[in-house]
């Protein structure tokens, strides 16, 4: 069986595409700010994520929003092997 979607590598993200993640909504009751940050983290390269975090903070959103498991996005990312650059971005923006 063929894959119906090829993995995109080195995609160039425009500011509008990055900003579109500010419209991502949770459908399972997860805090929206947490959900937006997790989805951006999962989808973006670090440099795009850094720009997203700037837009996110400009809108007054909560970098320390808590997920259903009681952890912040920073706490989740800190456990990931390749999460250090993303964690550094969040810390520089004021996450704790």
C-alpha positions in Angstrom: 0.0 0.0 0.0 1.4 3.5 -0.9 1.6 6.3 1.5 -0.9 9.0 0.6 1.2 11.8 1.9 5.0 12.3 1.5 7.0 13.7 4.4 8.0 17.3 3.7 11.6 18.1 4.6 13.1 21.6 4.8 9.8 23.3 4.2 10.1 27.1 4.2 7.5 28.5 6.6 6.1 32.0 6.0 5.2 34.3 8.9 1.5 33.8 8.0 2.0 30.0 8.2 3.7 30.4 11.6 1.0 32.8 12.8 -1.7 30.3 11.7 -0.7 28.2 14.7 -2.2 30.9 16.9 -5.6 29.7 15.6 -5.1 26.1 16.6 -7.7 25.0 19.0 -8.0 22.1 21.4 -10.8 19.6 20.9 -10.2 17.6 24.1 -10.4 20.2 26.8 -6.7 20.9 26.9 -5.8 24.5 27.7 -5.6 26.3 24.4 -2.3 28.0 25.1 -0.7 24.7 26.0 -2.2 23.0 22.9 -0.9 25.8 20.6 2.6 25.6 22.0 2.8 21.8 21.8 1.5 21.7 18.2 4.0 24.4 17.2 6.8 22.5 18.9 5.8 19.3 17.2 5.5 20.9 13.8 8.3 23.6 13.5 12.0 23.8 13.3 13.6 25.7 16.2 14.0 29.0 14.3 10.3 28.9 13.2 9.3 28.0 16.8 11.2 31.0 18.1 9.3 33.3 15.8 6.0 31.6 16.8 6.8 32.1 20.5 7.4 35.9 19.8 3.9 36.1 18.2 2.4 34.0 21.0 3.8 36.3 23.7 2.8 39.5 21.8 -0.8 38.2 22.0 -0.4 37.9 25.7 -0.7 34.2 25.8 0.5 32.0 28.7 3.9 30.3 28.2 3.3 28.4 31.5 -0.1 26.9 30.6 -0.6 23.5 32.1 -1.6 20.4 30.1 -3.9 17.6 31.3 -1.0 15.8 32.8 -0.2 18.8 35.0 3.0 19.8 33.2 4.0 22.9 31.2 5.2 22.7 27.7 8.7 23.5 29.0 8.5 20.5 31.4 7.5 18.2 28.5 10.1 19.4 26.1 12.8 19.1 28.7 12.4 15.4 28.7 12.9 15.1 24.9 16.3 14.2 23.6 16.3 16.9 20.9 14.2 19.4 22.9 17.0 21.6 24.3 16.9 24.3 21.6 13.1 24.6 22.0 13.4 24.7 25.8 16.0 27.4 25.6 13.6 29.5 23.4 10.8 29.1 25.9 13.1 30.0 28.9 14.4 33.1 27.0 10.8 34.1 26.5 10.1 33.8 30.3 8.7 30.2 30.6 9.5 28.5 33.9 
